Amino acid sequence: MRTIHSSSSHHWDGSPITPGRRRALRVAADSPTRLLRTAQHGECRDCGNQVAWHTTITQRALPFHPAELPTVIVPEPHRWHVASGVAHHADDGTPWCRITHPTLCPAHTAPQALPPALDTLRQRLALRTRRLLDTGAFTPGGQSAVEPPTEDACRPSRPVVQFLYSRYIAARPVEDIQCVAQTVRRTRCPHPVLVPGTTPGRWTLTSATPHRTSRQLSLPPIDIALYDLGHLPYSEQLRWRTQHCPAHAAAQGAPDLALAEWEPFDPLRHHAFLATRLPGSSQHR
């Protein structure tokens, strides 16, 4: 038996195959964020369910439930909407809204009594977590957990960095902080932020709680190793804040493929990562 159409350019029913044209993702010139929405999905480190990352107007990254929900089933304090890639904690008046994943995460206690529809969704997420655990496809905290620093004084695993009059804790050693911009090949830039030829920061010992008040819990007065960028020009400090290499910092229209990994430094939460000696020093100070 012979087929009527033997050409691979047609479907089985004879209709022509029209390959879709690849479209490049672009960031609008007036967009408040340079982050492309592609590749910003991940898994919750506590339950293994899918999340979608969005930045807020304060440049804080939050995990959201990947699907929109009807506004009528979401209590007003939990309603979010996303505009131009930025999440806003407000109701935009549409029939659909977004909700943060921690509100539904089955690995945590619900912040308050949820409506029946959200409680049912939370139970479905819990069932998926159980299936992932039973099949060995997920280990709570296994993929995203960060180990405390070792005794290698020359290379703090999560250094405290200061720029733009604020302190942050990095996700990896200073030399390994990678540019988050997209290359012309649509891949993440492989170059580090600290490249040869640029002025590096200065390691110094300073107080862990420089602005402690009498009503604020704090650690005992100790000095920690701090990578200070405050002596650099504003443009250089801003380059570190946006986590760009010099080439992509100069390219104003370059979009980002990943979120900047800076986390606001908290001496209580990040106590396990504090280094009390300078890199290269063999003695604790």
BELWO-V536800 format. One line per field, one symbol per residue. phi: phi as a letter, one per 20 degrees, with the letter a starting at -180 (. if undefined). A space follows every 10 residues. Layout:
phi = ???
This chain:
phi = .dffdeffec ffenffedff efdefcdffe ffceefffmd dbcffecnef cceceefeme ecedffdfcf ffedggfdec cdclndecea eenefcbdcf fgfdgfecff fafeggffff ffffffffff ffffemebcg mfedfdfffe effebgfcfe cdblmcdcde ebggfdfdfd feefemdffe effedgndff edfbebffcf cfdfedfbfg fcecfceedf eeggffffff felcfgffff efeffddbff efcgfcfefd ffdfddbfgn eddfd
